[in-house]
Amino acid sequence: METLQEDNQKILKEARAERESLLKEARKTGAELVDQAKKDAQVEAQKILTQAQEAIENEKRAAVNELKNQVAVIAMDIAEKVVLKELDNKDQQLKLVDTLLKDADLK
């Protein structure tokens, strides 16, 4: 009977040690999985941030180009109206041509 109790105690002790070993390994594996998930999330977040910054930069460039185009069109419209007003009569046309010829560098 005593031997049976000793055997039971020995088996119980081994089972506890095995359980502790398994729990320790499970905690270690769990911590490793959490660490890897954090690293993966950081990499993905950085990737998304970089893509967002590139998209913002592209939109900014497109907006600036569109604005430049609109300013050019407006400037051309204004210049056309000014030139048409300046050239209302023949005397103004001749005066403009003379001025442009004087300003031109004809070397």
C-alpha positions as CSV (number, residue, x, y, z in Angstrom):
1,M,0.0,0.0,0.0
2,E,2.8,2.3,0.9
3,T,4.5,1.5,-2.4
4,L,1.4,2.3,-4.2
5,Q,1.1,5.7,-2.6
6,E,4.7,6.4,-3.3
7,D,4.1,5.4,-7.0
8,N,1.0,7.6,-7.1
9,Q,3.0,10.6,-5.6
10,K,5.8,10.0,-8.1
11,I,3.3,9.9,-11.0
12,L,1.6,13.0,-9.7
13,K,4.9,14.8,-9.3
14,E,5.9,13.9,-12.8
15,A,2.5,15.0,-14.2
16,R,2.8,18.4,-12.4
17,A,6.3,18.8,-13.8
18,E,5.1,17.9,-17.3
19,R,2.2,20.4,-16.9
20,E,4.5,23.1,-15.8
21,S,6.8,22.4,-18.7
22,L,3.9,22.5,-21.2
23,L,2.6,25.7,-19.7
24,K,6.0,27.3,-19.8
25,E,6.4,26.4,-23.5
26,A,2.8,27.6,-24.2
27,R,3.6,31.0,-22.6
28,K,6.8,31.3,-24.5
29,T,5.1,30.4,-27.8
30,G,2.3,32.8,-27.0
31,A,4.8,35.6,-26.3
32,E,6.6,34.9,-29.5
33,L,3.4,35.0,-31.5
34,V,2.4,38.3,-29.9
35,D,5.8,39.8,-30.7
36,Q,5.7,38.7,-34.3
37,A,2.1,40.0,-34.7
38,K,3.3,43.4,-33.3
39,K,6.2,43.5,-35.7
40,D,4.0,42.5,-38.6
41,A,1.5,45.2,-37.6
42,Q,4.2,47.8,-37.4
43,V,5.5,46.9,-40.9
44,E,2.0,47.0,-42.3
45,A,1.3,50.4,-40.6
46,Q,4.5,51.8,-42.0
47,K,3.6,50.5,-45.5
48,I,0.2,52.1,-45.3
49,L,1.6,55.4,-44.1
50,T,4.2,55.4,-46.9
51,Q,1.5,54.8,-49.5
52,A,-0.7,57.5,-48.0
53,Q,2.2,60.0,-48.1
54,E,2.9,59.1,-51.7
55,A,-0.8,59.5,-52.6
56,I,-0.9,62.9,-50.9
57,E,2.2,64.0,-52.7
58,N,0.7,62.9,-56.1
59,E,-2.5,64.7,-55.4
60,K,-0.6,67.8,-54.3
61,R,1.4,67.7,-57.6
62,A,-1.7,67.3,-59.6
63,A,-3.5,70.2,-57.8
64,V,-0.5,72.5,-58.4
65,N,-0.3,71.5,-62.1
66,E,-4.0,72.1,-62.5
67,L,-3.7,75.5,-60.8
68,K,-0.8,76.4,-63.1
69,N,-2.8,75.5,-66.1
70,Q,-5.8,77.6,-64.9
71,V,-3.5,80.6,-64.2
72,A,-2.0,80.2,-67.7
73,V,-5.5,80.1,-69.3
74,I,-6.6,83.2,-67.4
75,A,-3.4,85.0,-68.2
76,M,-3.9,84.3,-71.9
77,D,-7.5,85.5,-71.8
78,I,-6.5,88.7,-70.1
79,A,-3.6,89.2,-72.6
80,E,-5.9,88.6,-75.5
81,K,-8.4,91.1,-74.2
82,V,-5.7,93.7,-73.5
83,V,-4.2,93.3,-77.0
84,L,-7.6,93.5,-78.6
85,K,-8.4,96.7,-76.7
86,E,-5.0,98.1,-77.6
87,L,-5.4,97.4,-81.2
88,D,-8.9,99.0,-81.6
89,N,-7.7,101.4,-84.2
90,K,-5.0,101.5,-86.9
91,D,-2.9,104.2,-85.1
92,Q,-2.6,102.1,-82.0
93,Q,-1.6,99.1,-84.1
94,L,1.2,101.0,-85.8
95,K,2.4,102.4,-82.5
96,L,2.6,98.9,-81.0
97,V,4.5,97.5,-84.0
98,D,7.0,100.4,-83.8
99,T,7.5,99.9,-80.1
100,L,8.0,96.1,-80.6
101,L,10.5,96.7,-83.4
102,K,12.5,99.2,-81.3
103,D,12.5,96.8,-78.4
104,A,13.6,93.9,-80.6
105,D,17.3,93.1,-80.8
106,L,18.0,92.7,-84.5
107,K,21.7,91.9,-84.6
